Amino acid sequence: MIVTHAYRFALDPTPGQVGALLRHAGAARVAFNWGIAQVKANLGQREAERSYGIAEDGLTPSFG
């Protein structure tokens, strides 16, 4: 049997820590959006190559 426990903690950051938390959240979002853009560009490129009649083994390599 698997037992999962959840804990909730309240944060009380200083004004300087609030700024750091916001910067970290913003940087994480930028990194996520960059990754999504890379995947979409790759998928678009592969789809275009398929429309040109390029064989599957000749397509731009997929991620992963």
N, C-alpha and C positions, 0 to 999 in steps of 0.2 A: 504494500500500500504506500502511495506517495502522499506525504503531508507537506503542504505549502504554507509557509508563514509569511505574513506581510507586516511590515513595520512602517509607520508614518512618523517622520521627523519634521519639526518646525524649524525653519531657518530664520536667523535674526542677523543678517549680514550688515556690516558697516557700509556707509556710503561708497567707500572705495571698493569693497567686495561686490556691491551691487553692480558697479561699472564693469568689474572683471567678469562677473557672471553673464552680463549682457553681451560683452565682447565674445566670450566663449560660445554663447548660443548663436550669435551672428556668424562666427567663423564656421561653426558646424553646419549652418544652413548654406553658406557659400560653398563649402566642400560638397555637400549633398547635391546641390543644384549643378555644380560642375560635373559630378559623376553622372547625373541623369542626362546632362547635355552630351557627354561623351558617348553614352550608350545609345541615345537617340541618333546621333550623327553616324555611329557605326551601323545601326540598323538601316538607316536611310541609304548609306553607301552600299550596303549589301543588297538592298532592294533594287537600287539603280543598276548595279552590276548584273543582277538576275534579268532585268529588263533588256540588257544589252546581249543576253544570251550566253553569259559566262557560266561555265560549269561550276557546280557547288565546291569542288576542290580548288577552284581558282579564285574564289571570292576573298575579299578582305577578311582576315582572321577575326573571329568573334572574341569577345571578352571572356575570360575565365578559362 
